[in-house]
Amino acid sequence: MDEVLRTDDVVLIAAIEPLLSAENIRFFVADAHMSGLGFSVGIAPRRLLVHEDDASRARRLLTEAGYGAELRPEKPRA
C-alpha cells in the first residue's frame, strides 16, 4: 500500500473517497477511528492508503480533481 495523503480534515477524506470508488481504485483510510481512543484532531491524522498497482492512477485522479497540493511525496520505486 502507498500512502498518498495524510490529513486531519475529515471533509477532505469524505470528498476523496467517492472519487476513488467511482474509478474502482482500491484504498484504505488508516487511523480513521483514532479519535475514539482519546486522541484529539491533528495528533493522529488519517492516512489514505492506495494499493500500489493503483497509486499512479489515484494520484493522477486526485490531481485532476484539484487535490494535488494535498498529496504526499511519491516514494521512489525500487
N, C-alpha and C positions, 0 to 999 in steps of 0.2 A: 504494500500500500504506500502511496505517495501522499504526503501532507501538502495540499495545495493552498490551504487557507487556515488561518488561526485568528479567532475573533471572540470578543465577549458580546458582540452585537447579535442578539437573537433574531432581530428583524432581518438582518443580512442573511443569516443562515436560512431563515424561512423563505426568503426570496430566491435563494440559490437552489435549494433542494428540488423544487418542481422543474427548474431548468434542466438539471442533470437527469432527473427521472424521465422527462419528456424525450430525451435523447438516448435513453437506455444506458446511461453511464453509471456504472457500479460505484457506490460511495458509502461511507460510514461517518457519522458525526460522533467523534470521541469526546468524552468528558461532558456530555450533554446533561448529565444528572449530578454534577459535582456540587451545585448549589444546595442540593438536598442533604449533603454531608456537612454543611455548615460553612462552606466557602462562600465568600462574597464575590460579586461580579468583578471581573478583572484579575482575580488571583488564579483562577483555573479557566482560561478561555477555552472555548470549543475549538476542536480541530477537525477540519473537513479532510477526510482521507479518501482517496480515489484509487481504484485498482490500477496498478502500474500500466496495464495494457490500455487503459482509458485516459491516462494522465494528460497526454498531449491534446487529445480531443477536448477534455474538460477545460484545460487552460485556454484553449482557443475559444470555446463557447463562452466562458466567463469573461474573457477579454472583449469579445464582440458584444456582450451584453452590458458592458460598461463597468465591470468589476475587476479589471486588470490591475488596478492600483492596490487591490486588497490581497493579491496572490503572494504566496511565499516564494522565495527564490527557488528556481528549479535545481534539483540535485543533479550533479554530473553523472552520467551513466558509465558503468564500468565496462 
